[in-house]
Amino acid sequence: MNLEEHRLRELLAQLSLKEKIGQMTQLHSHFYQDLNEKAAGQMMKMGVTDEMVGNSGSVLGASGAGRIKKMLKNQLEKNRHHIPLLIMADVIHGYKTIFPIPLALGCSWDPTLAKRASEVAAREASVSGVHVVFAPMVDLVRDPRWGRVMESTGEDPYLNSVFAQAFVDGFQGDDLKNDLNRTAACVKHFAGYGAVEGGREYNTVNMSERQMRQDYLVSYKSAIEAGCRLIMTAYNTVDGIPATANHWLLRKVLRDEWGFDGVTISDSGAVRELVPHSVAADEKEAAMKAIEAGVDIEMGTFCYMHHLERLVNEHKILESRIDEAVWRILKLKNDLGLFENPFRGADEEKEKRVVYCRDHRDQAQKAAEQSCVLLKNSGILPLKQNQKLAIIGPFADNGAILGAWSWRGDPNATETLTAAFRSEKIFKTYSSRGSGILEGNRELLNEAIKTARGANLIIAAVGEASNMSGEASSRAHIDLPECQLELIRELKALRKPLVIVLFNGRPLDLTPLIDDVDALLEVWYPGSEGAHAVFNLLTGRANPSGKLSMSFPRTIGQIPIYYNCYNTGRPLAENGDKKKYVSKYLDCPNDALFPFGFGLSYTTFEYSGLSLAAVRIAGSMSVQVTVCVRNSGKVAGSEVVQLYIRDISGEVVRPVKELKAFKKIDLLPGERKYLHFTIQESMLRYYHSDLTFKSDDGKFEVMVGGDSVRTLHVPFVLSRGRLVLIHDEAK
């Protein structure tokens, strides 16, 4: 035991039971302000005393270096042992400088970019007094009805795991204690939250342990291996038991199997919600089940504060359970250097220089340029200069393009698409709303039609309001609101080139409009500098390179739809099947409107020469894959080269393909590159029916291409015994 650890143990031994429980309670920042009579009355009604506030260990929702330093100073004076507070905040994709939403960053297929985005967010948050950020969210998502798909990086376990590591690395760096530009990362939501039934927020999750391990736990494990300091429990059930009371999940898997020794924290109110979940009769039992499962900090409610002491005195829980939780909390505070410097990075003067600075905004713009996905282009893009443009729609001159989790972002200070075009002065630009986001207006529509008539080309800026995605924003219908569809129909009737720019937080049902438009650029919620990024993409100053990290359905009836599905015993043939008794719809194709990995460019790429250095992998050996990619167009571009593998025959059903590697490359016109990937035996492992994680001998197929559908294919064999050649097996 080193000196620091010895001192922490001494401090823990000096704490009373009430003080320990205080460290396990997170209060909102308004409890630490000067309370008026009404607020004080509400505090009394909730049973929260000044003593409890003085003993509390962490705060949610505070911001601003000056305010936080004042709060910390007051709290240190109240706390008998002068234990510093942990300041935690929702910094999902930026603090004040807002980057594209995580789903958009996933579409960049560039983990380095995600790491830089997290570095900027950590720098701004830390200088403003924040110690812990509630990010990254690494839930696997396959149902776009769920509003929180915007917080994830998509539907693939491998891609999500790569981004999980990048985000954690960006937030925490290599020296969390001494690097004051970093924050501790709290990974969420553990576990399986992205699989809520019906895509409905806070709903039930029900799946086998094998599927949970194969698909849903992968990215959490990656974040833990990257060193994340905290884990947030999910609201949902796991095998019938809410995650916040799930002993198997929080102790057996997280602690025992994975060796996680950081802090666990409930999502807001999740401990008390064990009561309506019907696994606890009251708040007292909820507190008992959460602490026994291994939840260190309760956020947002007061079950621990009101009941843990009594539970210990009644011998219903051991005080050692509380000691282990408080130890982890104190250790986190020590790892952040808070005992030596309770204010840590908070600095009012530096805050003015760093937060929302030009360099950070430039990085946000570059991120947005790489995160947008060109879904359709009939040749109308990039725009030719000196045209008369009409920018029409509810997002034409609207700065609310930051997304639901842009906590400190300011839509009023965010450049709009119209402003970005007018600032460059290379087009004659007209602008009109045309409609609201959810409600139409005939007067607005007539004005927009009149504006559009005088233009050579129309840009329709449409989409979802920020509060239509994110937490508590599930949608049963994920098409554009009817007023916006009507606007698009009226604009199309003018028989002018029509470009759609789509602002949204989830994949939408675009079938009603996709055939009526000449080009469609998916820009998501692109962040603080999103408008100028979109301008650069539309004009060709930047070449679109984003690729979808989540499939777009043809209709909600296909949901959930994802590329790495199972084949079924009666699969639909690739070229379409006229038989009735196969797995298909009578009224809709099976495939996605836009598949995972899809995205267009202003140039084209040709794939050729896919080959393996050997047709056999023996034991722990590896084999090299080579493919040639050529820029066959007329402009420079970036391509995401994607490698998928199919296990032809497994002990349990295996997906039709699984992403195993990718590389993003830049190519000049006519340039070609030979790319090399390595297939290792470990990439072929999966969870068997007895939950062993291993590979099987047999046939496999490697696929390489520009998306999950258009690929080159080569077979190979895994064999730990004799040499097996492909042509021998085919006889």
C-alpha positions in Angstrom: 0.0 0.0 0.0 1.5 3.3 -1.1 1.4 6.5 0.9 -1.5 8.0 -1.0 -3.6 4.8 -0.6 -2.7 4.7 3.1 -4.0 8.2 3.7 -7.2 7.4 1.8 -7.7 4.4 4.0 -7.2 6.5 7.1 -9.7 9.1 5.8 -12.3 6.3 5.1 -11.9 5.0 8.6 -12.6 8.4 10.1 -15.9 8.9 8.3 -19.2 8.3 10.1 -21.8 6.1 8.4 -23.8 9.3 7.5 -20.7 10.8 5.9 -20.0 7.7 3.9 -23.6 7.6 2.6 -23.2 11.3 1.7 -20.3 10.5 -0.6 -22.6 8.0 -2.4 -25.2 10.6 -3.1 -25.2 12.9 -6.1 -27.3 16.1 -5.8 -28.3 18.6 -8.4 -26.4 21.9 -8.3 -29.4 23.9 -7.1 -29.0 22.3 -3.7 -25.8 24.2 -3.3 -27.1 27.7 -4.2 -28.5 30.3 -1.9 -32.1 29.0 -1.5 -35.1 31.2 -1.6 -38.1 30.4 0.7 -39.8 28.3 -2.0 -36.7 26.3 -2.9 -35.9 25.7 0.8 -39.5 24.4 1.3 -39.1 22.0 -1.6 -35.8 20.8 -0.1 -37.5 20.2 3.2 -40.3 18.3 1.5 -37.8 15.9 -0.1 -36.2 15.3 3.3 -32.9 16.9 2.4 -31.2 18.7 5.2 -28.2 21.1 5.3 -26.2 18.3 6.9 -26.9 16.0 4.0 -25.9 18.6 1.5 -22.7 19.1 3.4 -21.9 15.4 3.4 -22.7 14.9 -0.3 -20.0 13.7 -2.6 -20.9 14.9 -6.1 -22.9 17.4 -8.0 -24.8 17.3 -11.3 -25.6 20.2 -13.6 -23.1 22.9 -12.5 -21.2 24.9 -15.0 -18.9 27.9 -15.2 -15.5 28.2 -13.5 -16.5 31.0 -11.1 -19.7 29.5 -10.0 -18.2 26.1 -9.5 -15.2 27.4 -7.5 -17.6 29.3 -5.2 -19.6 26.1 -4.7 -16.6 24.0 -4.0 -15.2 26.5 -1.5 -18.5 26.6 0.4 -18.8 22.8 0.4 -15.2 22.4 1.7 -16.1 24.6 4.6 -19.3 22.7 5.4 -17.7 19.2 5.1 -16.1 18.1 8.4 -13.2 16.3 6.6 -12.9 18.9 3.7 -13.6 16.2 1.1 -13.8 17.9 -2.3 -16.9 17.5 -4.5 -16.9 15.7 -7.8 -18.5 17.9 -10.5 -20.3 15.9 -13.2 -22.1 17.0 -16.3 -23.7 15.8 -19.6 -21.0 16.6 -22.1 -22.1 14.3 -24.9 -20.6 15.8 -28.1 -19.1 19.0 -26.9 -19.3 21.5 -24.0 -19.8 25.0 -25.6 -18.2 24.2 -28.9 -20.7 21.6 -30.2 -19.5 18.8 -32.5 -21.7 16.6 -34.6 -23.9 14.2 -32.6 -22.1 10.9 -31.9 -24.2 9.0 -34.6 -22.8 11.5 -37.1 -19.2 11.1 -35.8 -19.7 7.3 -36.2 -20.4 8.1 -39.9 -17.0 9.6 -40.2 -15.5 6.2 -39.6 -12.5 8.1 -38.2 -11.7 7.3 -34.5 -8.9 9.9 -34.5 -11.5 12.6 -35.3 -13.7 11.3 -32.4 -10.7 11.4 -30.1 -10.0 15.0 -31.1 -13.7 16.0 -30.5 -13.5 14.5 -27.0 -10.2 16.3 -26.3 -11.8 19.6 -27.2 -14.9 18.8 -25.1 -12.7 17.8 -22.1 -10.6 20.9 -22.4 -13.6 23.2 -22.3 -15.4 21.3 -19.6 -12.4 21.1 -17.4 -11.5 24.8 -17.5 -15.1 25.5 -16.7 -14.9 23.3 -13.5 -16.2 19.9 -14.6 -14.4 16.8 -13.5 -16.5 14.0 -15.0 -18.4 13.8 -18.2 -21.3 11.4 -18.8 -19.9 10.1 -22.1 -19.3 8.2 -24.2 -22.7 6.4 -24.7 -21.7 3.1 -26.3 -25.0 1.3 -26.6 -25.5 -0.7 -29.8 -28.6 0.6 -31.7 -30.7 -1.1 -34.3 -34.1 0.6 -33.9 -34.2 4.2 -35.1 -37.5 4.8 -33.3 -35.5 5.1 -30.1 -34.5 8.8 -29.7 -31.2 8.0 -28.1 -29.7 6.5 -31.3 -28.3 10.0 -31.8 -25.9 9.4 -28.8 -24.6 6.1 -30.2 -22.1 5.5 -33.0 -24.4 2.9 -34.7 -25.5 -0.7 -35.2 -22.1 -2.5 -35.3 -20.4 -3.9 -32.3 -16.9 -3.6 -33.7 -17.3 -0.1 -35.0 -18.8 1.0 -31.7 -15.9 -0.6 -29.8 -13.3 1.3 -31.8 -15.1 4.6 -31.2 -15.6 3.8 -27.5 -11.9 3.5 -27.0 -11.3 6.7 -29.0 -13.7 8.7 -27.0 -12.3 7.5 -23.7 -8.8 8.2 -24.8 -9.8 11.7 -25.8 -11.5 12.6 -22.6 -9.0 11.1 -20.2 -5.6 11.2 -21.9 -2.6 9.5 -20.4 -2.3 11.4 -17.1 -5.6 12.3 -15.7 -4.2 13.6 -12.4 -1.7 16.1 -13.9 -3.3 16.9 -17.2 -5.8 19.5 -16.3 -7.2 19.6 -19.8 -8.8 16.2 -19.3 -11.9 14.8 -17.6 -12.8 11.4 -16.3 -15.2 9.5 -18.7 -18.4 7.8 -17.5 -19.4 5.2 -20.0 -23.1 4.6 -20.4 -25.7 2.9 -20.3 -24.7 -0.4 -18.8 -26.1 -2.5 -20.4 -28.2 -3.2 -23.5 -30.2 0.0 -23.3 -30.2 0.3 -27.1 -32.4 -2.8 -27.4 -35.5 -1.4 -25.7 -38.6 -3.1 -27.1 -40.5 -1.1 -29.8 -37.8 1.6 -29.7 -39.6 3.1 -26.7 -37.6 5.0 -24.1 -37.1 3.3 -20.7 -38.7 0.1 -22.0 -37.9 -3.5 -21.4 -34.9 -5.3 -22.9 -35.1 -9.0 -23.4 -32.4 -11.1 -25.0 -30.3 -14.2 -24.4 -27.0 -13.9 -22.5 -25.3 -15.2 -25.6 -26.6 -12.3 -27.7 -25.9 -9.8 -24.9 -22.3 -11.0 -24.9 -21.9 -11.3 -28.6 -23.3 -8.0 -29.7 -24.1 -5.6 -26.8 -21.3 -6.0 -24.2 -18.5 -5.6 -26.7 -18.2 -1.8 -26.7 -18.5 -1.5 -22.9 -15.7 -3.9 -22.5 -13.6 -1.9 -25.0 -14.2 1.3 -23.1 -13.2 -0.4 -19.8 -10.0 -1.7 -21.5 -9.3 1.9 -22.5 -9.4 2.8 -18.8 -12.7 4.6 -18.3 -13.1 5.6 -14.7 -16.9 5.4 -14.3 -19.8 3.3 -15.5 -23.4 4.4 -15.5 -26.2 1.9 -15.1 -29.1 1.7 -17.6 -32.8 2.2 -17.0 -33.8 -1.1 -18.7 -34.1 -4.6 -17.5 -31.5 -7.3 -18.2 -33.0 -10.8 -18.1 -35.9 -9.6 -16.1 -33.8 -7.6 -13.5 -33.3 -3.8 -13.9 -29.6 -3.0 -14.6 -29.4 -0.9 -11.5 -30.2 -3.9 -9.3 -28.6 -6.5 -11.5 -26.0 -8.5 -9.4 -25.0 -10.6 -12.4 -24.3 -7.6 -14.6 -22.6 -5.3 -12.1 -20.7 -7.7 -10.0 -20.2 -11.0 -11.9 -19.5 -9.5 -15.4 -18.3 -5.9 -14.6 -16.2 -6.5 -11.5 -15.3 -10.2 -11.4 -14.9 -11.0 -15.1 -13.7 -7.7 -16.5 -11.9 -6.5 -13.4 -13.4 -3.0 -13.4 -12.4 -1.2 -10.2 -13.8 2.3 -11.0 -17.0 3.9 -9.9 -20.5 2.9 -10.8 -23.3 5.5 -10.8 -27.0 5.1 -11.4 -28.7 7.0 -14.2 -30.9 9.8 -12.8 -33.6 8.4 -10.6 -32.9 4.8 -11.6 -32.5 3.5 -8.0 -36.0 4.8 -6.9 -37.4 3.4 -10.2 -36.8 -0.1 -9.0 -40.2 0.4 -7.2 -42.3 0.9 -10.4 -40.1 -1.8 -12.0 -41.8 -4.1 -9.4 -38.5 -5.5 -8.0 -38.7 -3.3 -4.8 -41.7 -2.7 -2.6 -40.4 0.7 -1.5 -37.4 3.0 -1.6 -35.8 1.2 1.3 -35.8 -2.1 -0.6 -34.6 -0.2 -3.7 -31.6 1.1 -1.8 -30.8 -2.3 -0.5 -31.0 -4.0 -3.9 -28.9 -1.3 -5.6 -26.1 -1.3 -3.1 -26.0 -5.2 -3.0 -25.8 -5.2 -6.8 -22.9 -2.8 -6.7 -24.1 0.8 -7.4 -21.7 3.2 -5.8 -23.5 6.5 -6.4 -27.2 7.2 -6.5 -28.0 10.1 -8.9 -31.1 12.2 -8.7 -33.0 10.5 -5.9 -32.5 10.0 -2.1 -33.0 6.3 -1.4 -29.4 5.9 -0.2 -29.5 9.1 1.8 -32.8 8.1 3.6 -32.4 4.4 4.1 -28.8 3.0 3.9 -28.0 3.9 7.6 -31.1 2.0 8.8 -30.4 -1.0 6.6 -26.9 -1.2 8.1 -28.3 -0.8 11.7 -30.9 -3.5 11.0 -28.1 -5.8 9.7 -29.8 -6.1 6.3 -26.7 -5.0 4.5 -23.0 -5.0 5.6 -21.3 -1.7 6.2 -18.4 -3.2 4.2 -20.7 -2.8 1.1 -20.7 0.9 1.8 -17.0 1.0 2.5 -16.1 -0.5 -0.8 -18.3 2.0 -2.7 -16.9 5.0 -0.8 -13.3 3.7 -1.3 -13.8 3.8 -5.1 -15.3 7.3 -4.9 -12.4 8.6 -2.8 -9.9 6.9 -5.1 -11.5 8.6 -8.1 -11.2 12.0 -6.4 -7.6 11.3 -5.5 -6.9 10.2 -9.1 -8.2 13.5 -10.3 -5.9 15.3 -7.9 -8.9 16.9 -6.0 -7.4 16.5 -2.5 -4.4 18.6 -3.5 -6.4 21.0 -5.8 -10.2 20.9 -5.2 -10.7 23.5 -8.0 -8.6 21.4 -10.4 -8.8 23.0 -13.9 -11.4 25.6 -13.1 -9.9 29.0 -14.3 -12.1 32.0 -15.1 -9.5 33.8 -17.2 -8.5 30.7 -19.2 -12.1 29.8 -19.6 -12.7 33.0 -21.6 -9.8 32.2 -23.9 -10.4 28.5 -24.4 -14.2 27.9 -24.4 -15.7 28.3 -27.9 -12.4 29.5 -29.3 -11.7 29.7 -33.0 -9.4 26.6 -33.1 -12.1 24.5 -31.4 -14.7 25.7 -33.8 -12.5 25.0 -36.8 -12.1 21.4 -35.5 -15.8 21.1 -35.1 -16.3 22.3 -38.7 -13.8 19.6 -40.0 -15.6 17.0 -38.0 -18.9 18.0 -39.5 -17.5 17.9 -43.0 -16.4 14.3 -42.5 -19.6 13.2 -40.7 -22.2 14.2 -43.3 -23.3 11.5 -45.7 -24.3 12.0 -49.4 -27.2 9.6 -49.9 -28.2 10.6 -53.4 -26.7 12.7 -56.2 -28.0 12.8 -59.8 -25.0 15.0 -60.8 -26.5 18.3 -59.5 -23.8 18.5 -56.8 -21.4 20.1 -56.2 -23.2 23.4 -57.0 -22.0 25.5 -59.8 -21.2 29.1 -58.9 -23.1 32.2 -59.8 -26.5 30.5 -59.6 -29.6 31.9 -58.0 -30.3 29.7 -55.1 -33.5 29.4 -53.0 -32.9 27.9 -49.5 -36.3 26.8 -48.3 -37.5 25.1 -45.2 -37.7 25.3 -41.4 -33.8 24.9 -41.2 -33.1 27.4 -43.9 -32.3 30.2 -41.5 -32.4 28.3 -38.2 -29.4 28.0 -35.7 -31.1 25.1 -33.8 -28.8 22.5 -35.5 -26.9 21.5 -32.4 -28.9 18.5 -31.1 -30.7 17.7 -27.9 -27.6 17.2 -25.8 -25.9 20.5 -26.6 -26.2 21.5 -23.0 -24.1 24.7 -23.2 -24.5 25.3 -26.9 -26.3 28.5 -28.1 -28.5 28.1 -31.2 -28.8 31.9 -31.3 -25.1 32.3 -31.8 -24.9 29.4 -34.3 -24.5 30.4 -38.0 -27.5 29.3 -40.2 -27.3 27.7 -43.6 -28.6 30.9 -45.3 -26.1 33.0 -43.5 -23.2 30.7 -44.5 -24.2 31.0 -48.2 -24.7 34.7 -48.0 -21.3 35.2 -46.2 -19.4 33.7 -49.2 -21.2 35.8 -51.8 -20.6 33.4 -54.7 -24.4 32.8 -55.1 -27.4 35.0 -55.2 -29.2 33.5 -52.3 -32.9 33.8 -51.4 -34.4 32.2 -48.3 -37.8 31.4 -47.0 -39.2 29.1 -44.2 -42.0 27.5 -46.2 -43.3 25.7 -43.1 -42.7 25.0 -39.5 -41.1 21.8 -38.4 -44.4 20.2 -37.3 -47.1 22.5 -38.6 -47.7 24.0 -42.0 -48.9 27.4 -42.9 -50.4 28.3 -46.3 -49.1 31.8 -46.2 -45.5 30.5 -45.5 -45.9 27.9 -48.2 -47.0 30.4 -50.8 -44.2 32.8 -49.9 -41.7 29.9 -50.3 -43.1 28.9 -53.7 -42.8 32.5 -54.8 -39.2 32.7 -53.6 -38.3 29.5 -55.2 -39.7 30.5 -58.6 -37.0 33.1 -59.1 -34.2 30.6 -58.4 -32.2 28.3 -60.7 -31.9 25.6 -57.9 -33.7 24.9 -54.7 -32.1 23.7 -51.5 -34.7 22.3 -49.1 -33.4 22.4 -45.5 -35.7 20.1 -43.6 -35.7 17.6 -40.7 -36.4 17.1 -37.0 -36.4 19.6 -34.2 -33.7 18.9 -31.7 -36.3 17.8 -29.1 -37.6 15.1 -31.5 -34.6 13.0 -30.8 -32.5 12.3 -27.7 -33.8 11.1 -24.3 -37.5 10.6 -24.0 -38.0 11.3 -27.7 -39.0 8.0 -29.2 -41.1 8.2 -32.4 -43.6 5.6 -33.7 -43.4 7.2 -37.2 -39.9 8.2 -38.3 -40.8 10.0 -41.6 -40.6 13.7 -42.1 -43.7 15.6 -40.7 -46.4 15.9 -43.3 -46.1 19.7 -43.5 -42.5 19.3 -44.7 -43.4 16.5 -47.1 -46.0 18.8 -48.6 -43.4 21.6 -48.9 -41.1 19.3 -50.8 -43.9 18.2 -53.1 -44.8 21.8 -53.9 -41.1 22.7 -54.6 -40.7 19.6 -56.8 -43.7 20.7 -58.8 -41.7 23.8 -59.9 -39.6 21.5 -62.0 -36.3 22.9 -60.8 -33.3 21.0 -59.5 -34.0 20.1 -55.9 -31.4 19.3 -53.2 -32.5 18.1 -49.7 -30.3 18.9 -46.7 -31.5 16.8 -43.8 -31.1 17.8 -40.2 -32.0 15.0 -37.8 -30.9 12.7 -35.0 -31.9 9.3 -36.3 -32.3 7.4 -39.6 -35.6 8.5 -41.2 -38.0 6.8 -43.5 -37.1 8.7 -46.7 -39.1 6.5 -49.1 -41.9 9.1 -49.6 -39.4 11.7 -50.9 -36.3 10.0 -52.2 -37.5 9.5 -55.8 -38.6 13.2 -56.1 -35.3 14.8 -55.3 -32.1 15.3 -57.3 -29.7 15.1 -54.4 -29.9 14.4 -50.6 -27.2 15.2 -48.1 -27.7 13.8 -44.6 -26.1 16.3 -42.2 -27.5 15.1 -38.9 -27.2 17.8 -36.2 -23.8 19.0 -37.4 -22.9 21.3 -34.5 -21.6 24.8 -33.9 -19.9 25.1 -37.3 -22.3 22.8 -39.1 -23.7 25.4 -41.5 -20.4 26.3 -43.0 -19.4 22.6 -43.2 -22.6 22.0 -45.2 -21.8 24.9 -47.5 -18.4 23.5 -48.2 -19.8 20.1 -49.0 -22.6 21.4 -51.3 -20.1 23.6 -53.2 -17.4 21.0 -53.5 -14.9 22.8 -51.3 -15.1 19.6 -49.3 -15.8 16.2 -50.8 -18.4 14.1 -48.9 -16.8 11.0 -47.3 -19.2 10.0 -44.6 -20.6 6.4 -44.6 -23.7 5.3 -42.7 -23.1 3.7 -39.3 -26.8 2.8 -39.1 -29.1 1.5 -41.8 -32.0 3.6 -43.2 -35.2 1.5 -43.5 -37.6 1.7 -46.4 -40.5 1.7 -44.0 -41.0 1.4 -40.2 -42.4 -2.1 -40.8 -38.8 -3.4 -41.4 -37.6 -2.2 -38.0 -35.3 -3.4 -36.5 -33.2 -3.6 -39.7 -29.4 -4.0 -39.6 -26.8 -5.4 -41.9 -25.4 -8.2 -39.7 -28.6 -10.1 -39.4 -29.2 -13.9 -39.6 -30.0 -15.6 -42.8 -33.0 -17.8 -41.7 -33.9 -21.3 -43.0 -35.8 -19.8 -45.9 -33.7 -16.8 -47.0 -34.7 -14.5 -49.8 -32.3 -14.9 -52.7 -30.0 -12.0 -53.4 -31.5 -11.3 -56.8 -35.1 -11.3 -55.3 -37.2 -14.4 -55.0 -40.6 -15.0 -56.6 -41.4 -17.8 -54.2 -43.9 -17.0 -51.5 -42.7 -19.3 -48.8 -39.4 -17.5 -48.1 -38.6 -14.9 -45.4 -39.8 -11.7 -47.1 -42.5 -9.0 -47.1 -45.4 -9.1 -49.6 -45.3 -5.3 -49.9 -41.7 -4.2 -49.4 -38.2 -5.4 -50.2 -36.2 -6.9 -47.3 -33.1 -4.7 -47.8 -32.5 -1.2 -46.4 -33.1 1.9 -48.4 -29.6 2.9 -47.6 -27.4 0.1 -46.0 -24.8 0.2 -43.3 -21.5 1.6 -44.7 -23.2 3.4 -47.6 -22.2 6.9 -48.7 -21.5 8.7 -52.0 -18.7 10.9 -53.0 -18.1 13.4 -55.8 -15.7 10.9 -57.2 -16.0 7.1 -57.7 -13.9 4.2 -56.5 -13.1 0.9 -58.1 -12.2 -2.3 -56.2 -10.2 -5.1 -57.7 -7.7 -7.8 -57.0 -9.0 -9.1 -53.7 -6.8 -11.9 -52.7 -5.5 -13.9 -49.7 -1.9 -14.8 -49.0 -3.2 -18.3 -48.2 -6.5 -20.1 -48.3 -6.0 -21.6 -44.8 -5.5 -20.3 -41.3 -4.0 -22.9 -39.0 -4.4 -22.5 -35.2 -3.3 -19.1 -34.1 -1.8 -18.1 -37.4 -2.9 -15.2 -39.5 -3.4 -14.5 -43.2 -3.0 -11.3 -45.1 -5.8 -9.8 -47.3 -4.9 -7.5 -50.2 -7.2 -5.4 -52.2 -6.6 -2.6 -54.8 -8.7 0.6 -54.6 -8.6 3.2 -57.4 -10.0 6.6 -57.6 -11.8 6.4 -61.0 -13.2 9.9 -60.9 -12.0 13.4 -61.6 -11.5 14.8 -58.1 -9.6 13.8 -55.0 -11.7 11.9 -52.4 -11.6 9.8 -49.3 -12.9 6.2 -49.2 -13.7 4.0 -46.2 -12.6 0.5 -47.2 -14.6 -2.0 -45.2 -13.7 -5.7 -44.5 -16.4 -8.1 -43.5 -16.3 -11.9 -42.7 -18.9 -14.5 -42.9 -18.8 -17.8 -40.9 -20.4 -20.2 -43.3 -21.2 -22.8 -40.6 -21.3 -22.4 -36.9 -22.4 -24.2 -33.8 -25.1 -21.5 -33.4 -26.5 -19.4 -36.2 -24.0 -16.8 -37.4 -24.6 -13.4 -39.1 -24.6 -13.1 -42.9 -21.5 -10.8 -42.4 -19.7 -9.0 -39.7 -17.4 -5.9 -39.9 -14.0 -6.9 -38.8 -11.7 -4.1 -40.0 -11.8 -0.8 -42.0 -9.4 1.8 -43.3 -10.0 5.4 -44.5 -7.8 6.4 -47.3 -7.3 9.5 -49.5 -6.9 9.1 -53.2 -6.1 11.6 -56.0 -7.8 11.2 -59.3 -6.5 8.1 -61.1 -4.5 7.1 -58.0 -4.6 3.5 -56.8 -3.6 2.0 -53.5 -3.0 -1.6 -52.4 -4.4 -2.1 -48.9 -3.4 -4.9 -46.6 -5.5 -6.3 -43.8 -4.7 -9.2 -41.5 -7.2 -11.9 -40.6 -6.4 -13.5 -37.3 -8.0 -16.5 -35.7 -9.2 -14.4 -32.9 -11.4 -12.4 -35.3 -13.4 -15.6 -36.0 -14.4 -16.4 -32.4 -17.9 -16.1 -31.2 -20.0 -17.2 -28.2 -21.2 -20.8 -28.5 -24.4 -22.2 -26.9 -22.4 -23.0 -23.7 -21.1 -19.4 -23.7 -17.5 -20.4 -24.5 -15.8 -17.9 -26.8 -13.9 -19.7 -29.5 -13.7 -20.3 -33.3 -14.7 -23.3 -35.2 -12.9 -25.1 -38.1 -14.6 -24.7 -41.4 -15.4 -22.4 -44.3 -15.4 -18.6 -44.2 -15.7 -15.8 -46.6 -13.9 -12.5 -46.6 -15.7 -9.5 -48.2 -14.1 -6.1 -49.0 -15.9 -3.1 -50.4 -17.2 0.5 -50.0 -20.3 -0.5 -48.1 -21.9 -3.6 -46.5 -23.6 -4.6 -49.8 -21.2 -3.9 -52.7 -18.2 -6.1 -51.9 -15.7 -8.4 -53.5 -15.7 -12.0 -52.0 -13.0 -14.6 -51.4 -13.4 -17.9 -49.5 -10.9 -19.3 -47.0 -10.8 -22.1 -44.4 -9.9 -22.3 -40.7 -8.3 -25.6 -39.9 -6.2 -26.7 -36.9 -5.5 -30.1 -38.5 -4.7 -31.0 -42.1 -4.3 -28.6 -44.9 -7.7 -28.1 -46.6 -7.9 -26.4 -50.0 -11.0 -24.6 -51.1 -11.3 -26.5 -54.4 -11.1 -29.9 -52.5 -13.9 -28.8 -50.2 -16.1 -27.8 -53.1 -16.0 -31.2 -54.7 
